[in-house]
Amino acid sequence: MMGQSILTAANTWLSALFLNRIYGADFGTGMLCLCAVWAVFAVSELADSMFYSSMIRMDSKVEMQMRMELVEKGAHLSLIRYEDAQIRNRLKRAQDCMEQGWLSDLSLSVFNILSEILKVAGTLFVLAGFSPVLAGVSLLSVLPYLIVRMVRGKEFYELKKYQTGSERRRKYLYRLFGDKRAVKELRIFRIEEYMEQKLYETRDRMNDQLWKWKRRDFRSLFACELFCKSGYVCSIAIAVFLLLEQKLDFGMLAASLTAFSTFQTAAKYFLINLGRIPECRAFVKDYYDFMDLEEETRGREAWNSDFGEIQVRELCFSYPGAKKPALDHVSFRIKRGETVAVVGENGSGKSTLVKLLAGLYQAESGSIFFGTQDIRELDLDDFYRHISIVSQDFIKYELSVRENIAVSDWREMGNTDKIRRTLEAVGLGELASEGGLEEMLGTEFGGRELSVGQWQRAAIARGLFKHSSLIILDEPTAALDPVMETEVFHMFLEMAREKTAVIISHRIGICREADKIIVMKDGRAVEVGDHEELMEKRGEYYRMYMLQAVSISFTKSGYTF
């Protein structure tokens, strides 16, 4: 960078010498000066190329590392944080920092400033040598670029921050048209046009806001250019005046105007980059603000799968922004090896309870003990190695049959016999016999498509395949008909023998086979007992059971609701 300053000053001096020699008819020396000017220019460009090439390589490595750290940070945040829209907005801004290259822009601005500062200083020094007035005019002519860039940069950051929620909404609406399940419903209800209109409204509103900013930015930069050009015209007048006053010769006149133009160009980009630093810094700060979020507190105690019982004591939990708690002082016990059914109406707290039992969320108050071990003190990585969960919103892995089942315990991926037994147990034996375990599932990559029920049974098979002491089923049979659900439930009981099993279900009939039933209502465990005990109480469980019995009776009679 010191060399750049010297090269710029040398180029200006050589240009003046060249013009004076040509003007004085000394063509030989003039051509030597011209060759020297070209050589200095070539060296300068080569130095710039080497500098920026090194900078880009280093910047790429740093950005890749930061992307990996962002992924790791997301994995270590408590899942409850993702229930907060503000946290999702902050994640979106952190991702945008990487995707939009704001870190690269910040480092590039810094490097540009470092590379230009000596060039600007050297050229300004040369101008001051010609005339202090020229130096002052040149500096004043480019100063507005710094002010404009700082003001408009701050406005742009505030605009993008304000638009974060709208941008997430726009992407969500856009994804609907690429999701085959969503497209099917859009067509059935004939609401494609309505959703398109919502997408266009969101897009147009954001574009209008951005265009208003761009118009202000364009007008500001246009004013800066006019001011800059006016300064150049003024410099010509000053240089001509100095020539007439014989304070400059012809070569010095040309060189001073060249130096003035060089200074304006270098100083303009120097000040623009300097003005962009607060803007880039604000976007990069979004990344570090997300990285500074408090991570999930994890214990270090290894889980003892040979626990005597699970004790839930006065458990309370609320979602961010919720007006009432999802769980309100819930208490019960589950003995090791028991099959427990958790029932209740929608919104009663069933699924939330499961998330706390699985350590996915942490309770606000109360406790969960596995034997004598508090779940808050457990090493969750070790805990998750010994439990299995099948959720109602399971993932359809567009992978082979083998991978779809064994991915839950990938170290057993080569255990073909176990995979086949598990598939047969859930009624999917044909997947192993017809196309083989290497057949791809799902249409994303040209594989075999399954029905909703088959995908659901594959998810159950995946949960059962994993060797675990505790298995949790969160309404995994919701897409199955009552007959198939009963068959799968009996199959599950057989395969889950000697395991502790917790089943969330909205169908009361299958609870007859459970060792214990926990009835949830308004976030509270209002009843606990087996089927006979709860029927005798004639409480909430009895009411739900009789309502479903009546519903089944009407359905068998030909009536549906």
C-alpha positions in Angstrom: 0.0 0.0 0.0 2.9 2.3 0.6 4.1 1.3 -2.8 0.7 2.4 -4.3 1.2 5.9 -2.9 4.7 6.1 -4.4 3.6 4.7 -7.7 0.8 7.3 -8.0 3.0 10.2 -7.2 5.7 8.8 -9.6 3.1 8.5 -12.4 2.0 12.1 -11.9 5.6 13.4 -12.0 6.4 11.2 -15.1 3.3 12.5 -16.9 4.4 16.1 -16.3 7.9 15.3 -17.5 6.6 13.6 -20.6 4.4 16.5 -21.6 7.2 19.0 -21.0 9.7 17.0 -23.1 7.2 16.6 -25.9 6.3 20.3 -25.7 10.0 21.1 -25.9 10.5 18.8 -28.9 12.6 16.3 -26.9 10.9 13.3 -28.4 13.4 10.7 -27.3 13.3 11.5 -23.6 9.5 12.0 -23.9 9.1 8.4 -25.2 11.2 7.1 -22.4 8.9 8.9 -20.0 5.9 7.5 -21.7 7.3 4.0 -21.4 8.0 4.6 -17.7 4.4 5.8 -17.2 3.1 2.6 -18.8 5.5 0.4 -16.7 4.3 2.2 -13.5 0.7 1.6 -14.5 1.3 -2.1 -15.2 3.0 -2.6 -11.9 0.2 -0.8 -10.1 -2.4 -3.0 -11.7 -0.5 -6.1 -11.0 -0.2 -5.1 -7.3 -3.9 -4.4 -7.1 -4.8 -7.8 -8.7 -2.5 -9.7 -6.3 -3.9 -7.8 -3.3 -7.6 -8.4 -4.1 -7.0 -12.0 -5.1 -5.5 -12.7 -1.6 -8.2 -10.8 0.0 -11.0 -12.8 -1.7 -9.4 -16.1 -0.8 -9.1 -15.1 2.8 -12.6 -13.7 2.9 -14.1 -16.9 1.4 -12.5 -19.0 4.1 -13.7 -16.8 6.9 -17.3 -16.7 5.5 -17.4 -20.5 5.2 -16.3 -20.8 8.8 -19.0 -18.3 9.9 -21.7 -20.2 8.0 -20.7 -23.4 9.8 -20.8 -21.6 13.2 -24.3 -20.2 12.4 -25.5 -23.8 11.7 -24.0 -25.0 15.0 -25.5 -22.1 16.9 -28.9 -22.9 15.5 -28.5 -26.5 16.6 -27.6 -25.6 20.2 -30.4 -23.1 20.8 -33.3 -24.3 22.8 -36.2 -25.3 20.5 -38.6 -23.0 22.4 -36.6 -20.0 21.1 -37.9 -20.9 17.6 -41.5 -20.4 18.9 -40.7 -16.7 19.2 -41.2 -14.8 15.9 -38.6 -12.2 16.9 -36.0 -15.0 17.2 -36.9 -16.3 13.8 -36.5 -12.7 12.5 -33.1 -12.5 14.0 -32.1 -15.8 12.5 -33.3 -14.6 9.1 -31.2 -11.5 9.4 -28.2 -13.5 10.4 -28.7 -15.8 7.4 -29.1 -12.7 5.2 -25.8 -11.4 6.5 -24.1 -14.5 5.0 -26.3 -14.9 1.9 -26.1 -11.3 0.9 -22.4 -11.1 1.4 -22.4 -8.3 4.0 -19.3 -9.7 5.7 -17.5 -9.7 2.3 -18.7 -6.1 1.7 -17.4 -5.0 5.1 -14.0 -6.6 4.6 -13.9 -5.3 1.0 -14.7 -1.8 2.2 -12.0 -2.0 4.8 -9.4 -3.3 2.3 -10.4 -0.6 -0.2 -10.0 2.0 2.4 -6.5 0.7 3.3 -5.5 0.4 -0.3 -6.8 3.8 -1.3 -5.8 5.9 1.7 -2.2 6.2 0.8 -3.0 6.7 -2.9 -5.4 9.5 -1.9 -2.8 10.9 0.5 -0.1 10.7 -2.0 -2.1 12.4 -4.8 -3.3 15.1 -2.4 0.3 15.8 -1.5 1.2 16.1 -5.1 -1.7 18.5 -5.7 -0.7 20.5 -2.7 2.7 20.8 -4.3 1.1 22.3 -7.4 -1.2 24.5 -5.4 -2.7 24.3 -1.9 -5.9 25.8 -3.4 -6.2 22.8 -5.8 -5.8 20.4 -2.9 -8.5 22.2 -0.9 -11.0 22.3 -3.8 -10.4 18.6 -4.6 -11.0 17.5 -1.1 -14.1 19.6 -0.7 -15.6 18.4 -4.0 -15.8 14.7 -2.9 -16.7 15.1 0.8 -20.5 14.9 0.2 -20.0 11.2 -0.9 -19.1 10.3 2.7 -22.1 12.1 4.2 -24.6 10.6 1.7 -23.3 7.1 2.0 -23.5 7.1 5.8 -27.1 8.5 5.8 -28.4 6.3 3.0 -26.6 3.3 4.4 -28.3 3.7 7.8 -31.7 4.1 6.0 -31.1 0.9 4.0 -30.3 -1.1 7.1 -33.4 0.1 8.9 -35.5 -0.7 5.9 -34.2 -4.2 5.5 -34.6 -4.8 9.3 -38.2 -3.5 9.1 -38.9 -5.9 6.1 -37.5 -9.0 7.8 -41.0 -10.3 8.7 -42.4 -9.4 5.3 -39.5 -11.2 3.6 -40.1 -14.4 5.6 -43.8 -14.1 4.7 -43.0 -13.7 1.0 -40.8 -16.7 1.0 -43.4 -18.8 2.8 -46.1 -17.8 0.3 -43.7 -18.6 -2.6 -42.9 -22.0 -1.2 -46.6 -22.9 -1.1 -46.6 -23.0 -4.9 -43.7 -25.5 -4.9 -45.2 -27.9 -2.3 -47.3 -30.6 -3.9 -49.5 -31.0 -0.9 -50.2 -27.3 -0.7 -50.8 -27.1 -4.5 -53.4 -29.9 -4.2 -55.3 -28.0 -1.6 -54.9 -24.7 -3.5 -56.5 -26.3 -6.5 -59.3 -28.1 -4.6 -60.4 -24.9 -2.9 -59.6 -22.9 -6.0 -57.6 -20.3 -4.0 -54.5 -20.1 -6.2 -55.5 -16.7 -7.4 -56.1 -15.5 -3.8 -52.7 -16.8 -2.6 -51.0 -15.3 -5.7 -52.6 -12.0 -4.9 -51.3 -12.1 -1.3 -47.8 -13.0 -2.6 -47.9 -10.1 -5.1 -49.2 -7.7 -2.5 -46.3 -8.6 -0.1 -43.8 -8.4 -2.9 -45.1 -5.1 -4.4 -45.2 -3.5 -0.9 -41.6 -4.5 -0.3 -40.5 -3.4 -3.7 -42.3 0.0 -3.4 -40.5 0.6 -0.1 -37.2 -0.4 -1.6 -37.8 1.8 -4.7 -38.5 4.8 -2.6 -35.2 4.4 -0.9 -33.4 3.9 -4.3 -34.9 7.1 -5.6 -33.6 9.0 -2.6 -30.2 7.3 -3.0 -30.1 8.1 -6.7 -31.0 11.8 -6.2 -28.3 12.1 -3.5 -25.6 10.5 -5.6 -26.6 12.6 -8.6 -26.2 15.7 -6.5 -22.8 14.4 -5.4 -21.7 13.9 -9.0 -22.8 17.4 -10.0 -20.8 18.8 -7.0 -17.8 16.7 -7.9 -17.8 17.8 -11.6 -18.3 21.4 -10.5 -15.1 21.0 -8.5 -13.3 19.7 -11.5 -14.4 22.6 -13.6 -13.3 24.9 -10.8 -9.9 23.2 -10.7 -9.4 23.8 -14.5 -10.1 27.5 -14.0 -7.6 27.6 -11.1 -5.0 25.7 -13.0 -5.4 28.1 -16.1 -5.1 31.1 -13.8 -1.9 29.7 -12.2 -0.6 29.1 -15.7 -1.3 32.6 -16.7 0.4 33.8 -13.5 3.4 31.6 -14.5 3.2 29.6 -11.3 2.7 26.5 -13.4 4.2 25.5 -16.7 2.3 23.6 -19.4 3.4 20.1 -18.2 2.6 21.0 -14.6 -0.9 22.2 -15.8 -1.7 18.9 -17.5 -0.2 16.9 -14.6 -2.2 18.9 -12.0 -5.4 18.3 -13.8 -4.6 14.5 -14.1 -3.7 14.4 -10.4 -7.0 16.2 -9.6 -9.0 13.7 -11.6 -7.1 10.8 -10.1 -7.6 12.2 -6.6 -11.3 12.7 -7.2 -11.7 9.1 -8.4 -9.6 7.6 -5.6 -11.1 9.8 -2.9 -14.7 9.2 -4.1 -14.3 5.4 -3.7 -12.4 5.9 -0.5 -15.1 8.0 1.0 -17.9 5.8 -0.3 -16.3 2.7 1.3 -15.7 4.7 4.5 -19.4 5.7 4.5 -20.5 2.1 3.9 -18.7 0.7 6.9 -21.5 1.7 9.4 -24.1 0.1 7.0 -22.1 -3.1 6.6 -21.3 -3.2 10.3 -25.0 -3.0 11.2 -25.8 -6.0 8.9 -22.8 -8.0 10.3 -23.8 -7.1 13.8 -27.1 -9.0 13.1 -25.0 -12.1 12.7 -23.1 -11.6 15.9 -26.3 -10.6 17.8 -27.8 -14.0 16.9 -24.5 -15.8 17.8 -24.7 -14.1 21.2 -28.1 -15.6 22.1 -28.0 -17.7 25.2 -27.7 -21.4 24.3 -29.7 -24.2 25.8 -28.4 -25.2 29.2 -27.2 -28.8 29.0 -26.2 -31.1 31.8 -23.3 -33.5 31.8 -24.8 -36.5 33.6 -25.0 -39.7 31.7 -28.5 -41.1 31.5 -29.3 -44.3 33.4 -31.8 -46.2 31.2 -32.5 -48.6 34.1 -34.7 -45.9 35.9 -37.3 -47.1 38.3 -40.0 -44.6 37.2 -40.5 -41.2 35.6 -41.7 -38.6 38.1 -43.4 -35.4 36.8 -43.8 -32.9 39.5 -45.8 -29.6 39.3 -44.7 -29.0 35.7 -45.5 -25.6 34.3 -44.8 -24.3 30.8 -45.9 -21.3 28.6 -45.1 -20.5 25.0 -43.7 -17.1 24.2 -46.4 -14.5 23.9 -49.1 -16.9 25.0 -51.9 -15.5 27.2 -52.3 -18.7 29.3 -50.0 -21.6 30.2 -49.8 -24.7 28.0 -49.1 -26.8 31.1 -50.3 -25.8 34.6 -48.9 -27.8 37.6 -48.9 -31.2 35.9 -47.9 -34.1 38.1 -48.0 -37.9 37.6 -45.7 -41.0 37.7 -44.8 -43.6 35.0 -43.3 -46.9 36.0 -40.5 -48.4 34.0 -41.9 -50.7 31.3 -45.4 -49.2 31.4 -47.4 -48.2 28.4 -49.0 -44.9 29.0 -51.7 -43.2 26.9 -52.0 -39.4 27.1 -55.4 -38.2 25.9 -57.3 -35.0 25.7 -58.9 -32.6 23.3 -56.9 -30.3 20.9 -55.0 -27.7 22.8 -55.1 -29.6 26.1 -51.3 -29.7 26.3 -50.6 -33.3 25.2 -48.0 -32.6 22.6 -46.3 -29.9 24.8 -46.1 -32.5 27.6 -44.3 -34.9 25.3 -41.8 -32.2 24.2 -40.9 -31.7 27.9 -40.6 -35.4 28.6 -38.3 -35.7 25.6 -36.1 -32.8 26.8 -36.9 -30.7 23.7 -38.3 -27.9 25.8 -37.4 -26.9 29.4 -40.1 -26.3 32.0 -40.5 -22.9 33.5 -41.0 -24.5 36.9 -41.5 -28.0 38.2 -39.3 -31.0 37.4 -39.0 -34.3 35.5 -37.1 -37.1 37.1 -36.0 -40.4 35.5 -35.4 -42.3 38.7 -33.2 -40.0 40.7 -31.9 -38.1 37.7 -33.3 -34.6 37.0 -33.7 -34.2 33.2 -32.1 -30.7 33.4 -28.8 -32.4 34.6 -28.7 -35.0 31.9 -26.3 -34.9 28.9 -29.0 -34.6 26.2 -26.8 -36.1 23.5 -26.5 -39.3 25.7 -30.2 -39.1 26.5 -31.3 -38.9 22.9 -29.2 -42.0 22.1 -31.5 -44.0 24.3 -34.9 -42.7 23.4 -37.1 -42.8 20.3 -39.8 -40.4 19.1 -42.4 -40.7 16.3 -44.2 -37.4 15.8 -47.4 -36.6 13.9 -45.4 -34.2 11.7 -42.8 -36.8 10.8 -40.3 -36.3 7.9 -40.7 -38.0 4.6 -37.1 -38.9 3.7 -36.6 -39.0 0.0 -34.0 -41.8 0.4 -33.9 -45.5 -0.1 -36.2 -47.9 1.9 -33.2 -49.0 3.9 -32.2 -45.5 4.8 -35.8 -44.5 5.6 -36.0 -47.1 8.3 -32.4 -47.4 9.6 -31.6 -43.7 9.7 -32.9 -43.5 13.3 -30.0 -45.8 14.3 -27.6 -45.4 11.3 -24.9 -47.6 12.8 -27.3 -50.5 12.1 -27.8 -49.5 8.5 -26.3 -52.8 7.3 -28.6 -54.9 9.5 -30.9 -56.1 6.7 -32.7 -58.8 8.8 -33.7 -56.3 11.4 -34.9 -53.8 8.8 -37.0 -56.5 7.1 -38.5 -57.6 10.4 -39.5 -54.0 11.3 -41.1 -53.4 7.9 -43.1 -56.6 8.2 -44.2 -55.7 11.7 -45.7 -52.4 10.5 -47.4 -54.0 7.5 -44.8 -52.7 4.9 -43.2 -56.0 4.0 -43.9 -55.4 0.3 -41.4 -52.6 0.3 -38.6 -55.1 1.0 -39.9 -57.8 -1.3 -41.0 -55.9 -4.4 -38.3 -53.3 -5.1 -35.7 -54.2 -2.5 -34.3 -52.2 0.3 -32.3 -50.0 -2.1 -35.4 -48.7 -3.9 -35.8 -44.9 -3.6 -38.9 -43.5 -1.9 -40.6 -40.3 -2.9 -41.0 -38.6 -6.3 -38.4 -35.9 -5.7 -35.6 -38.0 -7.3 -37.8 -40.3 -9.3 -38.5 -42.9 -6.6 -41.6 -44.7 -5.5 -44.4 -42.7 -4.0 -46.2 -44.0 -0.9 -49.7 -43.2 0.4 -50.0 -41.0 3.5 -50.7 -44.1 5.6 -47.7 -45.9 4.2 -45.4 -42.9 4.9 -46.8 -42.9 8.5 -46.1 -46.6 9.0 -42.6 -46.0 7.7 -42.1 -43.3 10.3 -43.4 -45.7 13.0 -41.0 -48.4 11.8 -38.2 -45.9 12.0 -39.0 -45.1 15.6 -39.3 -48.8 16.5 -36.1 -49.7 14.7 -34.0 -47.7 17.0 -32.8 -49.5 20.2 -34.3 -47.4 23.0 -35.5 -47.7 26.6 -38.2 -45.0 26.1 -40.3 -44.5 23.0 -42.8 -41.7 22.5 -45.5 -41.7 19.9 -47.1 -38.3 19.3 -50.3 -39.1 17.4 -48.3 -41.0 14.7 -51.4 -42.9 13.5 -53.6 -39.8 12.8 -53.7 -40.5 9.0 -54.7 -44.2 9.5 -58.2 -45.4 9.5 -59.5 -46.8 12.8 -59.0 -50.4 11.8 -55.5 -49.9 10.7 -54.8 -47.7 13.7 -55.8 -50.5 16.0 -53.7 -53.0 14.1 -50.7 -50.7 14.3 -51.3 -50.0 17.9 -51.3 -53.7 18.8 -48.2 -54.2 16.7 -46.6 -51.3 18.6 -47.5 -52.8 22.0 -45.9 -56.1 21.0 -42.7 -54.5 19.7 -42.5 -52.0 22.6 -42.6 -54.8 25.2 -40.1 -54.2 27.9 -39.8 -50.6 26.9 -41.4 -47.6 28.5 -43.9 -46.2 26.0 -45.8 -43.0 26.0 -48.6 -42.6 23.4 -50.4 -39.4 22.5 -53.8 -40.2 20.9 -57.1 -38.5 20.3 -58.9 -41.8 19.9 -60.0 -43.1 23.2 -60.8 -46.7 22.2 -57.2 -47.8 21.8 -56.5 -46.7 25.4 -58.1 -49.8 26.8 -54.8 -51.6 26.2 -52.7 -49.1 28.0 -51.4 -49.7 31.5 -52.1 -46.1 32.5 -54.1 -43.2 31.0 -53.4 -39.6 31.7 -56.2 -37.2 30.8 -55.2 -33.7 29.9 -57.6 -30.7 29.9 -56.7 -27.0 29.7 -53.0 -27.8 30.4 -53.7 -29.9 33.5 -53.6 -33.6 34.2 -57.2 -33.9 35.4 -57.3 -37.7 35.7 -54.8 -40.5 35.9 -55.7 -44.2 36.0 -56.4 -47.3 33.9 -59.5 -47.6 31.6 -61.8 -49.3 34.2 -60.8 -46.8 37.0 -61.5 -43.8 34.8 -64.8 -45.1 33.5 -66.0 -45.7 37.0 -65.2 -42.1 37.9 -67.5 -40.8 35.2 -65.3 -37.7 34.7 -63.6 -36.2 31.7 -62.3 -39.6 30.3 -65.8 -41.1 30.6 -67.3 -38.1 28.7 -64.7 -38.3 25.9 -65.1 -42.1 25.7 -68.9 -42.0 25.4 -68.8 -39.1 22.8 -66.5 -41.2 20.6 -68.6 -44.3 21.1 -71.7 -42.4 19.9 -69.7 -41.0 16.9 -68.6 -44.5 15.9 -72.1 -45.8 16.3 -73.5 -43.1 14.0 -70.7 -43.8 11.5 -71.5 -47.5 11.4 -75.2 -46.6 10.8 -74.2 -44.7 7.7 -74.0 -41.2 9.1 -70.8 -39.2 9.0 -69.9 -35.9 10.5 
